[in-house]
Amino acid sequence: MLAALTEQDLSLTMPAQDKIGDLFSQVDDDIQGVRVFANPGGCSGISFGMTFTDSVNDNDGVLAVGGFKIIVDEGTFQYLRGVEIDFVDRGDGNASFVFNNLPSMGGGCGTCGSAGGCG
């Protein structure tokens, strides 16, 4: 794949860009970007994470944003097309990256066997 991604493929809000930019300025020079990845499993079907990476692979897509790169492998990209990454700081020490506009991937209500179900 190794293609340039556009904001229609994956976007970051200004708070997310600012926070990643701050974090990126604190890492070693050999870091190539921030890799977004998917982990299957759990009640929601897929969970997402982000980590610094020092490599870009042939099957990666790259979104250049504000002086850094967001790197997504081909397998993960199928779940992230059209997603917006935001950074939410609730002011009580509880701050996190949030993935908005995620496509429905199954899982959810009643599939994890919890006694409480949904709600």
C-alpha angles and dihedrals in degrees: 000000000000093000137149108257121216131215087259087062097045131347139191126210118231092256089054092047091049094049095046089046090053092048093044091055089060098056135083121282092245092068108111098193148295116306117212112204140179127225118196120223142059130082094300092053098231133035124196133216141175132218138166115261134194095202141060115203130209092252095051129109117214129208113192109212129170099329098321139073131240108210123199126178119226094253093053095042092068088067096042103049107131094006123141120213114211134179115222122193111188091190095239096090089274106118128150147156113261127201110217129193095024113175118245107266103177121249114092123099116045098350100099096055096237115157092228096055113190125348 
